[in-house]
Amino acid sequence: MTIDTQRARVTVTGRVDNGDGAPEMIRREYATSFTALNDGFALEYDETEPAAHVRLTCEGGHARMERDGETMSRMDFVPGKTLEAMYIMPEGAFDMSVMCLSLDLKQGAERGILRIAYRLMSGGKLMSDNHLMVSYALC
């Protein structure tokens, strides 16, 4: 079986609420490589601020986001589960976990959208309440 990778554009939109009354909103667009999976997709792209290579896979009702750069991270999203996360900054590793509240994937022949609601925890304490939306369109 040949894995078919195609060029695509990805838009990453997020809302991070750390409880200070001023949620942070992000919206970024990147060129990406897209690979169709049996029940989902894989995307790879390079972020610029801060510089990082990102791999996002979504398949079978769960997702994983990995970042390689000055700050490295790996987060797994499984609805209804709290899972350990890897988060390493130049200062060292942090004890983090991800509580996935919901994950919704809608895909068509040339585009798709992934929505994830999750809580980022550290040492059992809530750090932020997050909403992530990743949409892609094949070029």
C-alpha positions in Angstrom: 0.0 0.0 0.0 1.4 3.4 -1.0 0.9 6.3 1.4 -0.3 9.3 -0.7 0.9 12.7 0.7 -0.6 15.8 -0.8 0.0 19.6 -0.3 -2.6 21.4 1.7 -3.2 24.6 3.7 -4.0 24.4 7.3 -5.6 27.0 9.6 -5.1 26.6 13.3 -7.5 28.6 15.5 -7.3 28.4 19.3 -8.7 29.9 22.5 -6.6 29.5 25.7 -8.3 30.6 28.9 -6.0 30.5 31.9 -8.6 32.1 34.2 -7.2 35.6 34.2 -10.3 37.1 32.5 -8.5 37.7 29.2 -8.5 34.5 27.0 -5.8 34.4 24.4 -7.0 33.9 20.8 -4.7 32.5 18.1 -5.1 32.1 14.4 -2.4 31.0 12.1 -2.1 29.6 8.5 0.6 27.2 7.2 1.5 25.2 4.2 1.3 21.5 5.2 1.6 18.0 4.0 -1.6 16.0 4.2 -1.8 12.2 4.4 -5.2 10.5 4.4 -5.6 7.7 7.0 -8.3 5.0 7.2 -10.5 7.0 9.6 -8.7 10.4 9.7 -5.6 12.2 8.6 -2.0 13.2 9.3 -0.7 16.8 8.9 2.9 18.1 9.1 3.8 21.8 9.1 6.3 24.3 10.4 5.2 26.9 12.9 7.2 30.2 12.9 6.4 31.7 16.4 8.1 30.0 18.1 9.8 27.9 15.5 8.6 24.2 15.6 7.8 21.3 13.4 4.3 20.0 14.1 2.8 16.6 13.5 -0.9 16.2 14.0 -2.7 12.9 13.5 -6.3 12.2 14.0 -7.6 8.6 13.5 -10.2 6.4 15.2 -11.8 9.1 17.3 -8.5 10.3 19.0 -5.7 12.7 18.1 -2.1 13.4 18.9 -0.2 16.7 18.4 3.6 16.6 18.6 5.9 19.7 18.4 9.7 19.5 17.9 11.6 22.8 18.5 13.1 24.8 21.3 9.9 23.8 23.2 8.9 20.2 22.6 5.5 18.7 23.4 3.3 15.7 22.8 -0.4 15.8 23.7 -2.9 12.9 23.2 -6.6 13.7 22.9 -9.0 10.9 23.8 -12.5 12.1 24.7 -13.4 11.5 28.4 -9.8 10.7 29.3 -7.0 12.5 31.1 -3.6 11.5 29.7 0.0 12.5 30.6 1.5 15.0 28.2 5.1 15.7 27.4 6.1 19.4 27.7 9.8 20.3 27.7 11.1 23.9 27.6 14.7 25.1 27.8 14.2 25.4 31.6 13.3 21.7 31.8 10.4 19.3 31.7 7.0 20.1 33.2 4.5 17.7 34.8 1.5 18.1 32.5 -1.6 16.2 31.5 -4.5 16.7 29.1 -8.1 16.2 29.9 -10.0 15.9 26.6 -13.6 17.1 26.9 -14.6 16.5 23.3 -13.1 15.8 19.8 -15.0 16.2 16.6 -13.7 15.4 13.1 -15.6 16.2 9.9 -14.0 15.3 6.6 -14.8 15.7 2.9 -12.9 14.7 -0.2 -10.7 17.8 -0.2 -11.1 19.5 3.2 -11.7 18.7 6.8 -12.1 20.3 10.3 -11.0 19.0 13.7 -12.3 20.5 16.9 -10.9 19.7 20.3 -11.9 21.0 23.7 -9.5 20.2 26.4 -8.1 21.2 29.8 -4.3 21.5 30.4 -3.4 20.3 33.9 -0.2 20.5 35.9 0.2 18.7 39.2 -3.5 18.0 39.2 -4.3 21.7 38.9 -6.1 23.4 36.0 -3.7 25.5 34.0 -6.0 26.4 31.1 -9.2 25.6 29.4 -8.6 25.3 25.6 -10.5 25.1 22.4 -8.5 24.1 19.2 -9.8 24.1 15.7 -7.7 22.8 12.8 -9.1 23.1 9.3 -7.3 22.0 6.2 -7.9 22.2 2.5 -6.0 20.3 -0.2 -4.2 22.4 -2.8 
